[in-house]
Amino acid sequence: MVKILRYVKPNGLESYGLIINNFVIDRSDVEVMLGLKLPEDIVSFISGAYLNMILEKIGKLDFKQGFELESLKLLAPIPDPPKILCLGLNYIDHAEEQHKTPPDEPIIFIKPKTSIAGPFDDIYVPSDYVQQLDYEGELAVIIGKLGKRISASKALEYVFGYTVFNDLSARDIQAKDKQWTRGKSLDQFAPMGPWIVTRDEVENPYDLKIITKVNDEVRQNSSTSKMVHKIDRIIEVLSKGMMLEPGDIIATGTPSGVGVFMKPEPKFLKHGDIVEITIEKIGTIRNRIIFT
């Protein structure tokens, strides 16, 4: 399985690399071993043919050295995306828990890049602004190449890979605004990671288990099989009216089990809560909530 990740090295410098043979091989070491010059930023790496060049040569080399994963501070894999596009009501079971009919067309909203947080970061939430904080575990798609008016039949060709995403949401702000943007756009309201798993390593993105836990209590236990609009359809619809760019993040919606619809009463996140989201074949992110 090929994983691309960003991190802070033991010397304090930020970098990116690949996980090979359970070691993190830094970009600089890949350059030396394979005689390639790689871009300094990960979005440029994604948009080029660098990964294919590495994979063509990787079988001839014996990677036995690198950073141990535990020695690194992992960062969000995409630090500065052109766009963060998110879907609402895109799981059958999530629509059912709200007693709503799944939408005929994808419902889209956008988060700002300032909402990005790392896969294991503490999430700082202003207590004088947000009282009803909620989680939404989601599969996120990373776009790999430029495209517009992409047909569904070719849509997956534009996917570079997948990562785990938490669409944190201030339900009280959503209720006041009667729309989603502000309540989902606060700083650090998009934790993601821990890495990008390349498209070819996920044979079927529509059969992945999604589990969200809060303090080890399972809250969401579902599957991407319950998506209303599949990834190919999402890309087709989005690209009809906007250019998709390398590094764009598409968060594909959340299944049932969010806090606001818990019975007999909502279960909103509290100070000190640990939110853990795991997606089969992708990975796990884990964030502590800190109300300030």
HELIX and SHEET records of a PDB file:
HELIX    1   1 ARG A   27  LEU A   34  1                                   8    
HELIX    2   2 ILE A   42  SER A   47  1                                   6    
HELIX    3   3 TYR A   50  ILE A   58  1                                   9    
HELIX    4   4 LEU A   69  SER A   71  5                                   3    
HELIX    5   5 ILE A   92  GLU A   97  1                                   6    
HELIX    6   6 LYS A  113  SER A  115  5                                   3    
HELIX    7   7 ALA A  152  TYR A  158  5                                   7    
HELIX    8   8 ARG A  171  ASP A  177  1                                   7    
HELIX    9   9 ARG A  182  LYS A  184  5                                   3    
HELIX   10  10 ARG A  199  GLU A  201  5                                   3    
HELIX   11  11 THR A  224  LYS A  226  5                                   3    
HELIX   12  12 ILE A  231  GLY A  241  1                                  11    
HELIX   13  13 GLY A  259  PHE A  261  5                                   3    
SHEET    1   A 4 PHE A  23  ASP A  26  0                                        
SHEET    2   A 4 GLU A  14  ILE A  20 -1                                        
SHEET    3   A 4 LYS A   3  VAL A   8 -1                                        
SHEET    4   A 4 LYS A  73  LEU A  75 -1                                        
SHEET    1   B 5 PHE A  23  ASP A  26  0                                        
SHEET    2   B 5 GLU A  14  ILE A  20 -1                                        
SHEET    3   B 5 LYS A   3  VAL A   8 -1                                        
SHEET    4   B 5 ALA A 190  THR A 198 -1                                        
SHEET    5   B 5 ILE A 116  ALA A 117  1                                        
SHEET    1   C 9 PHE A  23  ASP A  26  0                                        
SHEET    2   C 9 GLU A  14  ILE A  20 -1                                        
SHEET    3   C 9 LYS A   3  VAL A   8 -1                                        
SHEET    4   C 9 ALA A 190  THR A 198 -1                                        
SHEET    5   C 9 VAL A 159  ASN A 166 -1                                        
SHEET    6   C 9 GLY A 137  ILE A 143 -1                                        
SHEET    7   C 9 ILE A 249  ALA A 251 -1                                        
SHEET    8   C 9 ILE A  84  GLY A  88  1                                        
SHEET    9   C 9 ILE A 107  LYS A 111 -1                                        
SHEET    1   D 5 ILE A 123  VAL A 125  0                                        
SHEET    2   D 5 GLY A 283  PHE A 291  1                                        
SHEET    3   D 5 ILE A 274  ILE A 279 -1                                        
SHEET    4   D 5 LYS A 209  VAL A 214 -1                                        
SHEET    5   D 5 GLU A 217  SER A 223 -1                                        
SHEET    1   E 2 LEU A 133  ASP A 134  0                                        
SHEET    2   E 2 SER A 169  ALA A 170 -1                                        
END                                                                             
